């Protein structure tokens, strides 16, 4: 009998991007087919149509903030869920077709985020160069390799793939910059809780209600659910209409998160579940004990209170 075909994972391409580098850190990618996609929407559409089993796309950067295209794609269209996250240290290099002096460089290809993160270094070391925007770090490396630009800001893997000469390393202005990537798949049972998980949501509030956002935050806070990130994105309907993207500590299988989700469902216009998945350690993190649920919010606490209420309703005082 023929064997099971390998899984197919797509990533924001072309080859040689930080997304490919991040995907290759996952053990599940070692025996899979890895293919680049031209854009985040194209990568996620391949998952929706079944052409790919999952897609790795950027979610946020510690310098540039959230990746708006990814958030918009997750909030719209057929539902998708995050199953894993990868946090990757972003180490940019300046590369060229051959060894040249920095003084001779007049054009530098760079993705807008890369150019922004390396602005100070470029101003100090290649002040005469014009920075020209391209679609990705991999595209920058490819264009420099083809001789379209004197040099490129790219990932080390991009310089290596393009057989480029690295003129300078670690050129980012913020040496500890990191990018968070999400592995996105079609809906299914989430991976089991690990004790250190994230649940991501897209929440649409009722705009005609005073204090609607405060109500959302209260539903989380009173159940001991910690909010680690909140982003707003316009819905496209009209000015002033926003969706809020929330990252919360906890897992959908846990009682406190389950109760919080029920509360949000009651008070919000819409809640889109974007996944519960293990929190990825950032490079340089020192391992420590998993976070503890606040007093009164463990699964056992919720079970005990539910049993107590049942006894009251039964007249067992």
C-alpha positions as CSV (number, residue, x, y, z in Angstrom):
1,X,0.0,0.0,0.0
2,X,1.3,3.5,-0.8
3,X,2.5,5.4,2.2
4,X,0.9,8.6,3.5
5,X,2.1,11.6,1.5
6,X,4.1,14.1,3.5
7,X,2.4,17.1,4.9
8,X,2.6,20.3,2.9
9,X,3.3,23.5,4.7
10,X,3.5,26.9,3.0
11,X,5.2,30.0,4.3
12,X,5.5,33.7,3.4
13,X,8.1,33.5,0.7
14,X,10.1,33.6,-1.4
15,X,12.8,31.2,-0.2
16,X,15.3,32.6,2.2
17,X,12.9,34.6,4.4
18,X,12.7,34.7,8.2
19,X,9.4,32.8,7.8
20,X,11.2,29.9,6.2
21,X,13.8,30.0,8.8
22,X,11.2,30.0,11.6
23,X,9.2,27.1,10.0
24,X,12.4,25.0,9.8
25,X,12.7,25.2,13.6
26,X,9.6,23.1,14.0
27,X,10.1,19.3,14.3
28,X,6.9,18.7,12.2
29,X,8.5,20.5,9.3
30,X,11.5,18.1,9.0
31,X,9.6,15.5,6.9
32,X,7.1,17.9,5.2
33,X,7.1,19.6,1.9
34,X,7.9,23.3,2.4
35,X,6.8,25.7,-0.2
36,X,6.8,29.5,-0.4
37,X,3.7,31.7,-1.1
38,X,3.8,35.1,-2.6
39,X,1.8,36.8,0.2
40,X,0.0,36.1,3.5
41,X,-3.4,36.0,1.8
42,X,-2.1,33.5,-0.7
43,X,-0.6,31.3,2.0
44,X,-3.8,31.2,4.1
45,X,-6.0,30.6,1.0
46,X,-3.9,27.5,0.3
47,X,-4.9,26.2,3.7
48,X,-8.5,27.1,3.3
49,X,-8.8,25.3,0.0
50,X,-6.9,22.2,1.3
51,X,-3.9,22.7,-1.0
52,X,-1.7,23.0,2.1
53,X,-2.0,21.5,5.6
54,X,-0.8,24.6,7.4
55,X,0.8,28.0,6.7
56,X,3.5,29.8,8.7
57,X,2.9,33.6,8.6
58,X,4.2,36.6,10.6
59,X,1.9,37.8,13.4
60,X,3.9,40.6,15.1
61,X,7.3,42.1,15.5
62,X,8.8,43.6,18.6
63,X,9.7,46.8,16.7
64,X,7.2,47.1,13.9
65,X,4.1,45.8,15.9
66,X,1.3,43.7,14.5
67,X,1.2,42.3,11.0
68,X,-2.1,43.9,9.9
69,X,-2.6,41.7,6.8
70,X,-2.4,38.5,8.9
71,X,-4.9,39.8,11.4
72,X,-7.3,40.9,8.7
73,X,-7.1,37.5,7.0
74,X,-7.7,35.6,10.2
75,X,-10.7,37.8,11.0
76,X,-12.4,37.4,7.6
77,X,-13.2,34.5,5.3
78,X,-13.5,30.8,6.3
79,X,-12.3,30.3,9.9
80,X,-8.7,29.3,10.5
81,X,-7.0,28.6,13.8
82,X,-3.4,29.0,15.2
83,X,-2.0,25.7,16.3
84,X,1.6,26.7,17.1
85,X,3.7,29.9,17.4
86,X,7.4,30.5,16.8
87,X,9.3,33.4,18.2
88,X,12.5,34.1,16.2
89,X,15.3,36.5,16.9
90,X,15.6,38.8,13.8
91,X,19.2,39.2,12.8
92,X,19.6,41.2,9.6
93,X,22.7,41.2,7.4
94,X,23.8,43.5,4.6
95,X,24.7,41.3,1.6
96,X,25.9,41.8,-2.0
97,X,26.8,39.7,-5.1
98,X,30.5,40.1,-4.1
99,X,32.7,41.7,-1.6
100,X,32.5,45.5,-2.1
101,X,33.2,48.4,0.1
102,X,30.3,50.1,1.9
103,X,31.3,53.4,0.4
104,X,30.5,52.0,-3.1
105,X,26.9,51.1,-2.3
106,X,24.3,53.4,-3.8
107,X,21.2,51.2,-3.8
108,X,19.9,48.8,-1.1
109,X,16.9,46.6,-1.5
110,X,14.9,46.0,1.7
111,X,11.4,45.0,2.9
112,X,9.8,48.1,4.6
113,X,10.0,46.6,8.0
114,X,13.6,45.6,7.6
115,X,14.5,49.1,6.4
116,X,12.7,50.6,9.4
117,X,14.5,48.3,11.8
118,X,17.9,49.1,10.3
119,X,17.4,52.9,9.6
120,X,20.1,54.1,12.1
121,X,22.7,51.6,10.9
122,X,22.1,52.5,7.3
123,X,22.4,56.2,8.0
124,X,25.7,55.7,9.8
125,X,27.4,53.2,7.5
126,X,25.9,53.8,4.0
127,X,24.6,57.4,4.1
128,X,24.8,57.8,0.3
129,X,22.7,54.8,-0.4
130,X,19.0,54.9,-1.5
131,X,16.8,52.3,0.2
132,X,14.3,50.8,-2.3
133,X,11.4,48.7,-1.0
134,X,10.7,45.2,-2.1
135,X,8.1,42.6,-1.1
136,X,10.1,40.5,1.3
137,X,13.6,39.9,2.7
138,X,14.0,36.9,0.4
139,X,13.1,39.1,-2.6
140,X,15.7,41.6,-1.5
141,X,18.4,38.9,-1.5
142,X,17.3,37.6,-4.9
143,X,17.3,41.1,-6.4
144,X,20.8,41.9,-5.1
145,X,22.0,38.5,-6.4
146,X,20.6,39.4,-9.8
147,X,22.5,42.7,-9.8
148,X,19.4,44.8,-9.7
149,X,20.6,46.5,-6.5
150,X,24.1,47.0,-5.0
151,X,23.1,45.3,-1.8
152,X,20.2,43.9,0.2
153,X,19.1,43.8,3.8
154,X,18.0,40.2,4.3
155,X,18.0,37.2,6.7
156,X,21.2,35.1,7.0
157,X,19.4,32.2,5.3
158,X,18.6,34.5,2.3
159,X,22.3,35.4,1.9
160,X,23.3,31.8,2.2
161,X,20.7,30.6,-0.4
162,X,21.7,33.3,-2.8
163,X,25.4,32.7,-2.3
164,X,25.8,36.4,-1.5
165,X,28.8,38.0,0.3
166,X,27.9,39.2,3.7
167,X,29.2,42.7,4.1
168,X,27.9,43.3,7.7
169,X,26.1,41.3,10.3
170,X,23.6,42.2,13.1
171,X,22.8,45.6,11.5
172,X,19.4,46.1,13.2
173,X,19.2,49.1,15.5
174,X,17.4,47.0,18.1
175,X,19.7,44.0,18.8
176,X,17.0,42.1,20.7
177,X,14.3,42.4,18.0
178,X,12.1,39.4,17.5
179,X,9.3,38.3,15.2
180,X,6.4,36.1,16.3
181,X,5.0,33.7,13.6
182,X,1.8,31.7,13.7
183,X,1.3,28.2,12.2
184,X,-2.3,28.4,10.9
185,X,-4.5,25.4,10.0
186,X,-8.1,24.5,9.3
187,X,-10.3,24.3,12.4
188,X,-10.0,21.1,14.4
189,X,-9.5,20.1,18.1
190,X,-6.8,22.3,19.5
191,X,-3.6,20.7,21.0
192,X,-4.2,19.8,24.7
193,X,-3.3,22.3,27.4
194,X,0.3,22.5,28.6
195,X,-0.2,24.8,31.6
196,X,1.5,27.6,29.6
197,X,-0.8,28.4,26.7
198,X,-2.2,31.3,24.7
199,X,-5.8,31.7,23.5
200,X,-6.3,34.2,20.6
201,X,-9.6,35.8,19.7
202,X,-11.1,38.3,17.4
203,X,-13.8,40.2,19.2
204,X,-16.4,42.5,17.6
205,X,-18.0,44.7,20.2
206,X,-21.5,46.3,20.1
207,X,-20.7,49.8,19.1
208,X,-24.0,51.3,20.2
209,X,-23.3,50.3,23.9
210,X,-21.4,52.6,26.3
211,X,-18.4,50.9,27.8
212,X,-18.6,47.9,25.5
213,X,-14.8,47.4,25.4
214,X,-14.6,47.7,29.2
215,X,-17.3,45.0,29.4
216,X,-15.1,42.7,27.3
217,X,-12.1,43.2,29.5
218,X,-14.1,42.7,32.6
219,X,-15.3,39.3,31.4
220,X,-11.7,38.2,31.3
221,X,-10.4,39.9,34.4
222,X,-13.1,38.6,36.8
223,X,-12.2,35.0,35.8
224,X,-8.4,35.5,36.3
225,X,-7.7,35.5,32.5
226,X,-4.6,37.7,31.8
227,X,-4.7,39.8,28.6
228,X,-1.2,39.8,27.1
229,X,-2.0,41.7,23.9
230,X,-4.8,43.7,22.4
231,X,-4.8,45.2,18.9
232,X,-7.5,47.0,17.0
233,X,-8.2,46.8,13.3
234,X,-10.8,48.6,11.2
235,X,-13.6,46.3,10.1
236,X,-13.9,48.1,6.7
237,X,-17.6,49.0,7.4
238,X,-17.1,52.6,8.2
239,X,-14.9,54.9,10.3
240,X,-15.0,54.0,14.0
241,X,-15.8,50.3,13.5
242,X,-13.1,48.1,14.8
243,X,-12.4,44.5,15.6
244,X,-10.2,43.8,18.6
245,X,-7.6,41.0,18.6
246,X,-6.9,39.6,22.0
247,X,-4.2,37.2,23.2
248,X,-5.0,35.7,26.6
249,X,-3.1,33.4,28.9
250,X,-4.9,30.0,29.2
251,X,-6.5,27.3,27.1
252,X,-10.0,26.8,25.9
253,X,-10.1,23.4,27.7
254,X,-9.6,25.2,31.1
255,X,-12.7,26.2,33.1
256,X,-11.7,29.8,33.6
257,X,-11.1,30.3,29.9
258,X,-14.3,28.4,28.9
259,X,-16.3,30.6,31.3
260,X,-14.7,33.8,29.9
261,X,-15.5,32.7,26.3
262,X,-19.1,32.1,27.3
263,X,-19.2,35.5,28.9
264,X,-17.8,37.2,25.8
265,X,-20.3,35.4,23.6
266,X,-23.1,36.8,25.7
267,X,-22.0,40.4,25.5
268,X,-20.2,40.8,22.1
269,X,-21.6,41.2,18.7
270,X,-19.3,38.3,17.5
271,X,-16.4,36.3,18.9
272,X,-14.1,34.5,16.5
273,X,-11.9,31.8,18.2
274,X,-8.4,31.9,16.7
275,X,-6.9,29.0,18.6
276,X,-5.4,27.8,21.9
277,X,-1.8,26.7,21.6
278,X,1.4,26.5,23.6
279,X,3.3,29.7,24.4
280,X,6.6,29.7,22.6
281,X,9.6,30.7,24.6
282,X,11.5,33.8,23.3
283,X,15.2,33.4,22.5
284,X,17.1,34.1,25.7
285,X,14.2,33.2,28.0
286,X,15.2,31.5,31.2
287,X,13.0,28.4,31.8
288,X,10.8,28.8,34.9
289,X,7.7,27.3,36.5
290,X,4.5,27.6,34.4
291,X,2.2,30.5,35.5
292,X,-0.2,29.7,38.2
293,X,-3.9,30.5,37.9
294,X,-5.0,33.4,40.2
295,X,-6.6,32.4,43.5
296,X,-10.1,30.9,43.0
297,X,-9.8,30.4,39.2
298,X,-8.3,26.9,38.9
299,X,-10.4,24.1,37.3
300,X,-10.8,22.6,40.8
301,X,-12.1,25.9,42.1
302,X,-14.7,26.1,39.3
303,X,-15.8,22.5,39.9
304,X,-16.2,23.0,43.6
305,X,-18.2,26.1,43.1
306,X,-20.5,24.4,40.5
307,X,-21.0,21.5,42.9
308,X,-21.9,23.9,45.7
309,X,-24.4,25.7,43.5
310,X,-26.0,22.3,42.6
311,X,-26.4,21.5,46.3
312,X,-28.1,24.8,46.9
313,X,-30.5,24.3,44.1
314,X,-31.3,20.9,45.4
315,X,-32.1,22.3,48.8
316,X,-29.0,20.6,50.4
317,X,-27.8,23.4,52.7
